[in-house]
């Protein structure tokens, strides 16, 4: 393997690591959004819906 091919392979690995890090961050942002949505449902300003009451009954 020539040094140029080795260099290209190294660049490819670095690029893949960056892409994977971005995907992990997106997944974490989606989970944080889900937690935020759940927090909103539990806030005092949230109007109760029948399905909310059903979930509270199941969880308690």
C-alpha positions in Angstrom: 0.0 0.0 0.0 1.5 3.3 -1.0 1.7 6.2 1.4 -0.9 8.1 -0.6 -3.4 5.2 -0.2 -2.6 5.0 3.5 -3.2 8.8 3.8 -6.6 8.5 2.0 -7.6 5.6 4.2 -6.7 7.6 7.3 -8.8 10.6 6.0 -11.7 8.2 5.4 -11.5 6.9 9.0 -11.5 10.4 10.4 -14.4 11.4 8.3 -16.4 8.3 9.4 -15.7 9.1 13.0 -17.1 12.7 12.5 -20.2 11.3 10.8 -20.8 8.8 13.7 -20.3 11.6 16.3 -22.9 13.7 14.5 -25.4 10.8 14.5 -24.8 10.2 18.2 -25.5 13.9 18.9 -28.7 13.9 16.8 -29.9 10.8 18.7 -29.1 12.5 22.0 -31.0 15.7 20.9 -34.0 13.5 19.9 -34.0 11.9 23.4 -33.8 15.3 25.1 -36.7 16.5 23.0 -38.7 13.5 24.1 -37.9 14.2 27.7 -38.9 17.8 27.2 -42.2 16.8 25.7 -42.9 14.5 28.7 -42.0 17.3 31.1 -44.4 19.6 29.3 -47.2 17.0 29.8 -46.5 17.0 33.5 -46.5 20.8 33.9 -49.4 22.5 35.7 -50.4 24.4 32.5 -51.0 21.2 30.6 -54.7 20.4 30.2 -55.6 16.9 31.2 -56.8 14.5 28.5 -58.5 11.1 29.1 -55.4 9.3 27.9 -53.3 11.2 30.4 -55.5 10.0 33.2 -55.3 6.5 31.9 -51.5 6.7 31.9 -51.4 8.1 35.4 -53.6 5.3 36.6 -51.3 2.7 35.0 -48.1 4.3 36.4 -49.4 4.6 39.9 
